[in-house]
Amino acid sequence: MLTRCRGEGPANCVNRCPLQVDARGYVQLTAQGRFADALQLVREKLPFPGILGYVCAHPCELHCKRLDEDSAVRIRDIKRFLAEREEGEPRHILDCEPDRRSRCSRRTRRSAAA
């Protein structure tokens, strides 16, 4: 999957990221199962990777070298996965009645791994 991206020099995804997050690095660490190391690499540039895992416009994916072969690596989704997987991190979920969006209550759950 990452053979075309492992070359020398900066990757397109890193160059296109406004925060210069090392996407190539954390995607490779994730592929190796080194989730804690991957999240640590993300956090070098992003203190709140979980938030960016949802709201990032992901310009990195629009310039991914994999587009020439099949489809871009889902970099934003991997970032979100890493943040959600972190052990012991509380998750905030909104419980809303489907017909009345104004009535929402916040509850906290622990990740399944904890």
Secondary structure, 3 states (H helix, E strand, C coil): CCHHHCCCCCCHHHHHCCCCCCHHHHHHHHHCCCHHHHHHHHHCCCCCHHHHHHHCCCHHHHCCHHHHCCCCCCHHHHHHHHHHHCCCCEEEEEEEECCEEEEEEEEEEECCCC
